[in-house]
Amino acid sequence: MLQWKDDEPLGLDATISPVLYANTVHPELKQQYPDWSERCKQIGKLWRKMNTEQRNPYLVCLYVHQAYLFLSSVQHLSLYFVN
């Protein structure tokens, strides 16, 4: 859950699907649950309530984001080795 805490400030660029969901759909959780441990529990509960079909858009978004980050790093490395 510590990784979730580090991921939360990334907002829409979060790399963990439950955190991305909470950042996107439930930004009010930060005000309702200022204590991280309680907010983390609420994020988990909300995520578990969703069925697979509801979760898919967030999972796909993460896969696309991760692929973009990977390709960006590969492109950066190829520019480094070419020059």
C-alpha positions as CSV (number, residue, x, y, z in Angstrom):
1,M,0.0,0.0,0.0
2,L,3.0,2.3,0.4
3,Q,3.3,2.2,-3.4
4,W,-0.3,3.4,-3.7
5,K,0.6,6.3,-1.5
6,D,3.5,7.3,-3.7
7,D,1.3,6.9,-6.8
8,E,-1.6,9.0,-5.6
9,P,0.0,12.4,-6.2
10,L,0.5,11.5,-9.9
11,G,-3.2,12.2,-10.5
12,L,-4.2,11.0,-14.0
13,D,-0.7,9.6,-14.6
14,A,-1.1,7.1,-11.7
15,T,0.4,3.7,-12.5
16,I,-1.8,1.6,-10.2
17,S,-5.3,1.0,-11.4
18,P,-7.3,1.5,-8.1
19,V,-5.4,4.7,-7.5
20,L,-6.0,5.9,-11.0
21,Y,-9.7,5.1,-10.5
22,A,-9.9,7.0,-7.2
23,N,-8.0,10.0,-8.7
24,T,-10.3,10.1,-11.7
25,V,-13.7,9.4,-10.2
26,H,-13.4,10.1,-6.5
27,P,-11.1,13.0,-6.0
28,E,-13.2,14.0,-3.0
29,L,-11.7,11.1,-1.0
30,K,-8.7,13.2,-0.1
31,Q,-11.0,15.7,1.8
32,Q,-13.3,13.0,3.2
33,Y,-10.4,10.8,4.4
34,P,-7.3,12.9,5.1
35,D,-5.6,10.0,6.9
36,W,-3.8,7.9,4.2
37,S,-4.5,4.5,5.9
38,E,-8.3,5.2,6.0
39,R,-8.3,6.6,2.4
40,C,-6.4,3.6,1.2
41,K,-9.0,1.3,2.7
42,Q,-11.8,3.2,1.0
43,I,-10.0,3.1,-2.4
44,G,-9.7,-0.7,-2.0
45,K,-13.3,-1.1,-1.1
46,L,-14.5,1.0,-4.1
47,W,-12.2,-0.9,-6.5
48,R,-13.4,-4.3,-5.2
49,K,-17.1,-3.3,-5.7
50,M,-16.5,-2.8,-9.4
51,N,-16.9,-5.7,-11.8
52,T,-14.3,-6.6,-14.4
53,E,-16.2,-4.7,-17.1
54,Q,-16.1,-1.5,-15.0
55,R,-12.4,-2.0,-14.2
56,N,-11.3,-2.5,-17.8
57,P,-11.1,1.1,-18.9
58,Y,-8.7,1.9,-16.1
59,L,-6.6,-1.3,-16.8
60,V,-6.4,-0.4,-20.5
61,C,-5.4,3.1,-19.7
62,L,-2.6,1.9,-17.5
63,Y,-1.3,-0.5,-20.1
64,V,-1.3,2.3,-22.7
65,H,0.5,4.6,-20.3
66,Q,3.1,1.9,-19.4
67,A,3.7,1.2,-23.0
68,Y,4.2,4.9,-23.7
69,L,6.7,5.2,-20.8
70,F,8.5,2.1,-22.1
71,L,8.7,3.4,-25.6
72,S,9.8,6.8,-24.5
73,S,12.6,5.3,-22.5
74,V,13.7,3.1,-25.4
75,Q,13.7,6.0,-27.7
76,H,15.7,8.1,-25.3
77,L,18.2,5.3,-25.0
78,S,18.5,4.8,-28.7
79,L,19.2,8.6,-29.1
80,Y,21.8,8.3,-26.5
81,F,23.6,5.4,-28.2
82,V,23.3,6.8,-31.7
83,N,24.9,10.1,-30.9
